[in-house]
Amino acid sequence: MSFIQSYQGWGRYHAELNVDPHRLLVAIHCIVDGLPLASFGLLDTAAEWCVLPSDAVATLELDPAAGERVRLETRFGLFAGGLQRIPLTFVATEGQALTIDATWFVAADWSGPLVLGWKGCLERMRFALDPAEERFYFGLW
């Protein structure tokens, strides 16, 4: 039995990165399609969906009423919005970047950080964390 995994790339993650006013326990360098700059997203395997901050929703001119309507219960409260597909690219320090057609929860009033969640994103890829090197390995299965 072999336990060797293969990945197409890796990038550094940041442990306990402050992205005003939020503290991201595991921050991943990523690019949301259509946004002019790369961002750091909170890697949250317990989050149901990826979530865009309200300023990104405004920049991308997204309609929170578009897509499947859902409610998201968070530590910041209950939010209503729509699910929309937007490509997400994980930036590679070494190897090749990975782009996933991610499903995002879009709400005009989300006050939290950019969240990288399970459904429609992390479940579609293989990933691993190496805390000794602060590396985030990623690839398709």
MDTraj code that builds the backbone (N, CA, C; nanometers):
import mdtraj as md
import numpy as np

residues = "MET SER PHE ILE GLN SER TYR GLN GLY TRP GLY ARG TYR HIS ALA GLU LEU ASN VAL ASP PRO HIS ARG LEU LEU VAL ALA ILE HIS CYS ILE VAL ASP GLY LEU PRO LEU ALA SER PHE GLY LEU LEU ASP THR ALA ALA GLU TRP CYS VAL LEU PRO SER ASP ALA VAL ALA THR LEU GLU LEU ASP PRO ALA ALA GLY GLU ARG VAL ARG LEU GLU THR ARG PHE GLY LEU PHE ALA GLY GLY LEU GLN ARG ILE PRO LEU THR PHE VAL ALA THR GLU GLY GLN ALA LEU THR ILE ASP ALA THR TRP PHE VAL ALA ALA ASP TRP SER GLY PRO LEU VAL LEU GLY TRP LYS GLY CYS LEU GLU ARG MET ARG PHE ALA LEU ASP PRO ALA GLU GLU ARG PHE TYR PHE GLY LEU TRP".split()
xyz = np.array([
    [0.0840, -0.1169, 0.0000],
    [0.0000, 0.0000, 0.0000],
    [0.0891, 0.1240, 0.0000],
    [0.0580, 0.2171, -0.0884],
    [0.1358, 0.3393, -0.0978],
    [0.0554, 0.4568, -0.0449],
    [0.1201, 0.5443, 0.0283],
    [0.0542, 0.6625, 0.0823],
    [0.1068, 0.7901, 0.0163],
    [0.1662, 0.7769, -0.0989],
    [0.2227, 0.8917, -0.1682],
    [0.1130, 0.9613, -0.2478],
    [0.0981, 1.0902, -0.2256],
    [0.0020, 1.1727, -0.2971],
    [0.0779, 1.2616, -0.3947],
    [0.0131, 1.3031, -0.5002],
    [0.0770, 1.3975, -0.5912],
    [-0.0100, 1.5225, -0.6025],
    [0.0545, 1.6353, -0.6196],
    [-0.0122, 1.7652, -0.6277],
    [0.0481, 1.8417, -0.7440],
    [-0.0301, 1.9325, -0.8020],
    [0.0234, 2.0089, -0.9149],
    [0.0985, 2.1327, -0.8710],
    [0.0798, 2.1738, -0.7462],
    [0.1518, 2.2901, -0.6977],
    [0.1348, 2.3077, -0.5482],
    [0.2077, 2.4052, -0.4976],
    [0.1916, 2.4417, -0.3570],
    [0.2173, 2.5915, -0.3430],
    [0.1566, 2.6464, -0.2403],
    [0.1784, 2.7859, -0.2051],
    [0.1923, 2.7964, -0.0544],
    [0.2554, 2.9001, -0.0105],
    [0.2676, 2.9219, 0.1336],
    [0.1339, 2.9666, 0.1900],
    [0.0996, 2.9137, 0.3042],
    [-0.0161, 2.9679, 0.3748],
    [0.0364, 3.0470, 0.4933],
    [-0.0470, 3.1302, 0.5470],
    [-0.0086, 3.2106, 0.6626],
    [-0.0953, 3.1698, 0.7809],
    [-0.0313, 3.1360, 0.8904],
    [-0.1048, 3.1013, 1.0120],
    [-0.1327, 3.2292, 1.0901],
    [-0.2576, 3.2450, 1.1291],
    [-0.3012, 3.3591, 1.2112],
    [-0.2666, 3.4935, 1.1467],
    [-0.3110, 3.5097, 1.0218],
    [-0.2896, 3.6345, 0.9491],
    [-0.4029, 3.7322, 0.9814],
    [-0.3673, 3.8544, 1.0157],
    [-0.4680, 3.9577, 1.0404],
    [-0.4997, 4.0278, 0.9095],
    [-0.6259, 4.0186, 0.8687],
    [-0.6789, 4.0894, 0.7532],
    [-0.7903, 4.1752, 0.8102],
    [-0.7570, 4.3006, 0.8352],
    [-0.8436, 4.3910, 0.9121],
    [-0.9899, 4.3727, 0.8815],
    [-1.0729, 4.3594, 0.9819],
    [-1.0429, 4.3408, 1.1237],
    [-1.0436, 4.1934, 1.1642],
    [-1.0213, 4.1037, 1.0706],
    [-1.0352, 3.9600, 1.0952],
    [-0.9006, 3.8912, 1.1136],
    [-0.9022, 3.7863, 1.1942],
    [-0.7846, 3.7005, 1.2104],
    [-0.8147, 3.5700, 1.1385],
    [-0.7347, 3.5409, 1.0359],
    [-0.7536, 3.4184, 0.9586],
    [-0.6578, 3.3131, 1.0134],
    [-0.7130, 3.2072, 1.0699],
    [-0.6303, 3.1029, 1.1303],
    [-0.5395, 3.0382, 1.0262],
    [-0.5951, 3.0053, 0.9091],
    [-0.5164, 2.9528, 0.7971],
    [-0.5559, 3.0353, 0.6755],
    [-0.4653, 3.1224, 0.6312],
    [-0.4919, 3.2133, 0.5199],
    [-0.4234, 3.1626, 0.3935],
    [-0.5029, 3.1462, 0.2870],
    [-0.4543, 3.0935, 0.1600],
    [-0.4533, 3.2053, 0.0563],
    [-0.3437, 3.2154, -0.0180],
    [-0.3291, 3.3165, -0.1232],
    [-0.4076, 3.2704, -0.2460],
    [-0.5025, 3.3529, -0.2911],
    [-0.5883, 3.3123, -0.4012],
    [-0.6333, 3.4330, -0.4827],
    [-0.6875, 3.4042, -0.6004],
    [-0.7386, 3.5080, -0.6894],
    [-0.8825, 3.4723, -0.7254],
    [-0.9743, 3.5640, -0.6987],
    [-1.1133, 3.5480, -0.7394],
    [-1.1250, 3.6125, -0.8765],
    [-1.1748, 3.5362, -0.9734],
    [-1.1860, 3.5862, -1.1100],
    [-1.2619, 3.7181, -1.1144],
    [-1.2029, 3.8163, -1.1793],
    [-1.2668, 3.9466, -1.1918],
    [-1.2179, 4.0499, -1.0931],
    [-1.1535, 4.0054, -0.9845],
    [-1.0986, 4.1018, -0.8893],
    [-0.9577, 4.1401, -0.9329],
    [-0.9224, 4.2662, -0.9181],
    [-0.7932, 4.3128, -0.9711],
    [-0.6710, 4.2616, -0.8959],
    [-0.6861, 4.2257, -0.7688],
    [-0.5720, 4.1836, -0.6880],
    [-0.5957, 4.0468, -0.6254],
    [-0.4862, 3.9778, -0.5968],
    [-0.4953, 3.8525, -0.5219],
    [-0.5378, 3.8845, -0.3794],
    [-0.5987, 3.7880, -0.3140],
    [-0.6494, 3.8047, -0.1779],
    [-0.5997, 3.6915, -0.0903],
    [-0.6271, 3.7029, 0.0372],
    [-0.6084, 3.5910, 0.1286],
    [-0.7461, 3.5474, 0.1736],
    [-0.7706, 3.4177, 0.1641],
    [-0.8980, 3.3619, 0.2069],
    [-0.8781, 3.2727, 0.3269],
    [-0.9793, 3.2678, 0.4118],
    [-0.9790, 3.1800, 0.5281],
    [-1.0117, 3.0385, 0.4828],
    [-0.9171, 2.9458, 0.4961],
    [-0.9425, 2.8057, 0.4645],
    [-1.0281, 2.7495, 0.5774],
    [-1.1523, 2.7118, 0.5452],
    [-1.2462, 2.6665, 0.6475],
    [-1.3201, 2.5436, 0.5968],
    [-1.2694, 2.4261, 0.6305],
    [-1.3308, 2.3020, 0.5844],
    [-1.4674, 2.2785, 0.6475],
    [-1.5009, 2.3525, 0.7515],
    [-1.6327, 2.3405, 0.8143],
    [-1.7328, 2.4413, 0.7587],
    [-1.6870, 2.5337, 0.6733],
    [-1.7780, 2.6301, 0.6098],
    [-1.8507, 2.5598, 0.4963],
    [-1.9799, 2.5804, 0.4897],
    [-2.0580, 2.5140, 0.3855],
    [-2.0190, 2.5636, 0.2462],
    [-2.0047, 2.6951, 0.2297],
    [-1.9775, 2.7556, 0.1000],
    [-1.8583, 2.8502, 0.1084],
    [-1.8022, 2.8835, -0.0061],
    [-1.7114, 2.9974, -0.0145],
    [-1.7978, 3.1217, 0.0017],
    [-1.7419, 3.2257, 0.0622],
    [-1.8181, 3.3489, 0.0849],
    [-1.7338, 3.4677, 0.0417],
    [-1.7957, 3.5561, -0.0359],
    [-1.7274, 3.6777, -0.0810],
    [-1.7564, 3.7929, 0.0133],
    [-1.6552, 3.8707, 0.0494],
    [-1.6787, 3.9910, 0.1307],
    [-1.7648, 4.0907, 0.0518],
    [-1.8356, 4.1761, 0.1233],
    [-1.9277, 4.2700, 0.0586],
    [-1.8566, 4.3637, -0.0392],
    [-1.7314, 4.4032, -0.0119],
    [-1.6609, 4.4911, -0.1064],
    [-1.6311, 4.4191, -0.2373],
    [-1.6040, 4.2883, -0.2325],
    [-1.5824, 4.2105, -0.3546],
    [-1.7123, 4.1961, -0.4331],
    [-1.8235, 4.1781, -0.3624],
    [-1.9547, 4.1698, -0.4269],
    [-1.9820, 4.2991, -0.5036],
    [-1.9507, 4.4132, -0.4404],
    [-1.9712, 4.5432, -0.5052],
    [-1.8770, 4.5608, -0.6244],
    [-1.7491, 4.5265, -0.6089],
    [-1.6513, 4.5407, -0.7176],
    [-1.6900, 4.4565, -0.8387],
    [-1.7364, 4.3339, -0.8137],
    [-1.7746, 4.2434, -0.9221],
    [-1.9153, 4.2718, -0.9751],
    [-1.9844, 4.3676, -0.9100],
    [-2.1215, 4.4050, -0.9471],
    [-2.2142, 4.2841, -0.9525],
    [-2.2030, 4.2005, -0.8477],
    [-2.2863, 4.0809, -0.8386],
    [-2.4206, 4.1136, -0.7767],
    [-2.5225, 4.0419, -0.8199],
    [-2.6572, 4.0588, -0.7662],
    [-2.6807, 3.9479, -0.6630],
    [-2.6896, 3.9823, -0.5329],
    [-2.7118, 3.8801, -0.4299],
    [-2.8430, 3.8039, -0.4463],
    [-2.9353, 3.8591, -0.5245],
    [-3.0633, 3.7917, -0.5473],
    [-3.0547, 3.6899, -0.6610],
    [-2.9434, 3.6889, -0.7351],
    [-2.9260, 3.5942, -0.8453],
    [-2.8858, 3.4574, -0.7917],
    [-2.9122, 3.3545, -0.8696],
    [-2.8738, 3.2194, -0.8319],
    [-2.9695, 3.1586, -0.7309],
    [-2.9364, 3.0375, -0.6902],
    [-3.0183, 2.9685, -0.5904],
    [-3.0159, 3.0460, -0.4596],
    [-3.1315, 3.0755, -0.4043],
    [-3.1420, 3.1512, -0.2793],
    [-3.1187, 3.0582, -0.1603],
    [-3.0283, 3.0987, -0.0702],
    [-2.9993, 3.0218, 0.0510],
    [-2.9790, 3.1175, 0.1673],
    [-2.9825, 3.0595, 0.2865],
    [-2.9511, 3.1356, 0.4078],
    [-2.8276, 3.0733, 0.4689],
    [-2.7410, 3.1595, 0.5221],
    [-2.6160, 3.1132, 0.5814],
    [-2.6113, 3.1601, 0.7265],
    [-2.6009, 3.0643, 0.8181],
    [-2.5925, 3.0966, 0.9605],
    [-2.4455, 3.0943, 1.0017],
    [-2.3969, 3.2090, 1.0555],
    [-2.2566, 3.2225, 1.0905],
    [-2.2423, 3.2848, 1.2290],
    [-2.1192, 3.2973, 1.2739],
    [-2.0950, 3.3642, 1.4022],
    [-2.1281, 3.5123, 1.3952],
    [-2.1387, 3.5675, 1.2729],
    [-2.1765, 3.7076, 1.2542],
    [-2.3270, 3.7255, 1.2427],
    [-2.4013, 3.6155, 1.2424],
    [-2.5463, 3.6216, 1.2306],
    [-2.5961, 3.5444, 1.1100],
    [-2.7222, 3.5657, 1.0775],
    [-2.7885, 3.4971, 0.9677],
    [-2.7886, 3.5886, 0.8448],
    [-2.7498, 3.5330, 0.7296],
    [-2.7418, 3.6110, 0.6065],
    [-2.8217, 3.5404, 0.4975],
    [-2.8865, 3.6209, 0.4121],
    [-2.9585, 3.5683, 0.2962],
    [-2.8830, 3.6113, 0.1719],
    [-2.8745, 3.5221, 0.0748],
    [-2.8044, 3.5553, -0.0482],
    [-2.8272, 3.4483, -0.1524],
    [-2.7478, 3.4558, -0.2583],
    [-2.7591, 3.3605, -0.3677],
    [-2.6285, 3.2885, -0.3914],
    [-2.6381, 3.1698, -0.4508],
    [-2.5196, 3.0919, -0.4861],
    [-2.4835, 3.1196, -0.6307],
    [-2.3561, 3.1537, -0.6542],
    [-2.3100, 3.1859, -0.7881],
    [-2.1753, 3.1200, -0.8135],
    [-2.1500, 3.0843, -0.9397],
    [-2.0236, 3.0199, -0.9768],
    [-1.9262, 3.1253, -1.0266],
    [-1.8092, 3.1300, -0.9633],
    [-1.7030, 3.2235, -1.0005],
    [-1.5708, 3.1476, -0.9881],
    [-1.4873, 3.1519, -1.0902],
    [-1.3578, 3.0825, -1.0822],
    [-1.2688, 3.1371, -0.9697],
    [-1.1987, 3.0453, -0.9060],
    [-1.1065, 3.0755, -0.7970],
    [-0.9736, 3.0091, -0.8296],
    [-0.8656, 3.0857, -0.8229],
    [-0.7330, 3.0322, -0.8523],
    [-0.6479, 3.0313, -0.7268],
    [-0.5890, 2.9162, -0.6970],
    [-0.4937, 2.9038, -0.5877],
    [-0.3555, 2.9334, -0.6453],
    [-0.2880, 3.0317, -0.5872],
    [-0.1595, 3.0796, -0.6367],
    [-0.0495, 2.9815, -0.5966],
    [0.0361, 2.9474, -0.6941],
    [0.1445, 2.8520, -0.6688],
    [0.2770, 2.9242, -0.6477],
    [0.3468, 2.8856, -0.5415],
    [0.4853, 2.9290, -0.5214],
    [0.5753, 2.8425, -0.6089],
    [0.5377, 2.7160, -0.6185],
    [0.6110, 2.6202, -0.7005],
    [0.5088, 2.5285, -0.7665],
    [0.5352, 2.4907, -0.8918],
    [0.4396, 2.4082, -0.9653],
    [0.3409, 2.4969, -1.0387],
    [0.2204, 2.4432, -1.0607],
    [0.1191, 2.5154, -1.1373],
    [0.0047, 2.5602, -1.0468],
    [-0.0464, 2.6796, -1.0753],
    [-0.1654, 2.7290, -1.0057],
    [-0.2832, 2.6368, -1.0388],
    [-0.3837, 2.6380, -0.9542],
    [-0.5035, 2.5560, -0.9747],
    [-0.6254, 2.6465, -0.9755],
    [-0.7069, 2.6345, -1.0807],
    [-0.8315, 2.7102, -1.0887],
    [-0.9484, 2.6152, -1.0735],
    [-1.0388, 2.6505, -0.9826],
    [-1.1605, 2.5744, -0.9548],
    [-1.2793, 2.6631, -0.9879],
    [-1.3805, 2.6083, -1.0513],
    [-1.5044, 2.6814, -1.0742],
    [-1.5843, 2.6712, -0.9440],
    [-1.5604, 2.7644, -0.8527],
    [-1.6135, 2.7565, -0.7162],
    [-1.7559, 2.8106, -0.7072],
    [-1.8302, 2.7554, -0.6137],
    [-1.9645, 2.8048, -0.5826],
    [-1.9519, 2.8986, -0.4637],
    [-2.0007, 3.0228, -0.4800],
    [-1.9874, 3.1271, -0.3790],
    [-2.1229, 3.1679, -0.3243],
    [-2.1281, 3.1897, -0.1940],
    [-2.2432, 3.2528, -0.1315],
    [-2.2219, 3.4028, -0.1473],
    [-2.3195, 3.4702, -0.2084],
    [-2.3092, 3.6133, -0.2359],
    [-2.4183, 3.6867, -0.1591],
    [-2.3769, 3.7742, -0.0686],
    [-2.4693, 3.8577, 0.0087],
    [-2.4102, 3.9980, 0.0162],
    [-2.4939, 4.0977, 0.0012],
    [-2.4463, 4.2365, 0.0018],
    [-2.3958, 4.2799, 0.1385],
    [-2.4413, 4.2139, 0.2449],
    [-2.4099, 4.2606, 0.3800],
    [-2.3165, 4.1682, 0.4585],
    [-2.2443, 4.0768, 0.3904],
    [-2.1506, 3.9886, 0.4613],
    [-2.0361, 4.0720, 0.5176],
    [-2.0188, 4.0690, 0.6483],
    [-1.9175, 4.1507, 0.7150],
    [-1.7895, 4.0731, 0.7473],
    [-1.7868, 3.9468, 0.7119],
    [-1.6709, 3.8641, 0.7415],
    [-1.5688, 3.8666, 0.6295],
    [-1.4637, 3.7851, 0.6438],
    [-1.3575, 3.7798, 0.5431],
    [-1.3976, 3.6924, 0.4239],
    [-1.3100, 3.6857, 0.3251],
    [-1.3254, 3.5908, 0.2160],
    [-1.3055, 3.4518, 0.2753],
    [-1.4015, 3.3630, 0.2518],
    [-1.3982, 3.2288, 0.3109],
    [-1.3898, 3.1254, 0.1988],
    [-1.3018, 3.0302, 0.2151],
    [-1.2884, 2.9186, 0.1220],
    [-1.3533, 2.7972, 0.1869],
    [-1.4722, 2.7635, 0.1406],
    [-1.5523, 2.6598, 0.2044],
    [-1.5538, 2.5280, 0.1294],
    [-1.6304, 2.4351, 0.1847],
    [-1.6310, 2.2975, 0.1388],
    [-1.7094, 2.2749, 0.0108],
    [-1.8414, 2.2994, 0.0154],
    [-1.9269, 2.2662, -0.0991],
    [-1.8893, 2.3488, -0.2214],
    [-1.8752, 2.2821, -0.3322],
    [-1.8482, 2.3511, -0.4562],
    [-1.7087, 2.4089, -0.4693],
    [-1.6190, 2.3745, -0.3780],
    [-1.4809, 2.4228, -0.3889],
    [-1.3833, 2.3175, -0.3356],
    [-1.3619, 2.3162, -0.2055],
    [-1.2611, 2.2261, -0.1480],
    [-1.2930, 2.0792, -0.1742],
    [-1.4222, 2.0457, -0.1849],
    [-1.4598, 1.9065, -0.2117],
    [-1.4216, 1.8629, -0.3529],
    [-1.3887, 1.9576, -0.4394],
    [-1.3564, 1.9282, -0.5787],
    [-1.2076, 1.9102, -0.6043],
    [-1.1287, 1.9116, -0.4998],
    [-0.9835, 1.9077, -0.5193],
    [-0.9169, 1.8244, -0.4116],
    [-0.7913, 1.7962, -0.4334],
    [-0.7078, 1.7310, -0.3320],
    [-0.6210, 1.8400, -0.2723],
    [-0.6098, 1.8416, -0.1403],
    [-0.5235, 1.9410, -0.0768],
    [-0.4666, 1.8852, 0.0522],
    [-0.3570, 1.9442, 0.0948],
    [-0.2917, 1.9041, 0.2187],
    [-0.2192, 2.0248, 0.2758],
    [-0.2034, 2.0239, 0.4071],
    [-0.1290, 2.1291, 0.4765],
    [-0.0063, 2.0679, 0.5404],
    [0.1062, 2.1369, 0.5302],
    [0.2286, 2.0974, 0.5983],
    [0.2623, 2.2087, 0.6968],
    [0.2221, 2.1951, 0.8239],
    [0.2459, 2.3008, 0.9218],
    [0.3936, 2.3297, 0.9476],
    [0.4804, 2.2307, 0.9311],
    [0.6230, 2.2527, 0.9553],
    [0.6812, 2.3522, 0.8546],
    [0.6299, 2.3490, 0.7309],
    [0.6799, 2.4361, 0.6241],
    [0.5809, 2.5474, 0.5891],
    [0.4624, 2.5454, 0.6494],
    [0.3515, 2.6360, 0.6154],
    [0.3250, 2.6325, 0.4655],
    [0.3056, 2.5101, 0.4151],
    [0.2752, 2.4892, 0.2745],
    [0.1339, 2.4339, 0.2584],
    [0.0669, 2.4840, 0.1556],
    [-0.0652, 2.4373, 0.1154],
    [-0.0487, 2.3706, -0.0206],
    [-0.0613, 2.2364, -0.0241],
    [-0.0470, 2.1604, -0.1456],
    [-0.1848, 2.1448, -0.2096],
    [-0.1919, 2.1533, -0.3432],
    [-0.3221, 2.1423, -0.4086],
    [-0.3102, 2.0768, -0.5462],
    [-0.4193, 2.0175, -0.5880],
    [-0.4271, 1.9543, -0.7205],
    [-0.5638, 1.8917, -0.7378],
    [-0.5877, 1.8417, -0.8570],
    [-0.7124, 1.7691, -0.8835],
    [-0.6901, 1.6230, -0.8537],
    [-0.7946, 1.5485, -0.8257],
    [-0.7784, 1.4078, -0.7972],
    [-0.7635, 1.3282, -0.9212],
])
top = md.Topology()
chain = top.add_chain()
for i, resn in enumerate(residues, 1):
    res = top.add_residue(resn, chain, resSeq=i)
    for name in ("N", "CA", "C"):
        top.add_atom(name, md.element.get_by_symbol(name[0]), res)
traj = md.Trajectory(xyz[None], top)
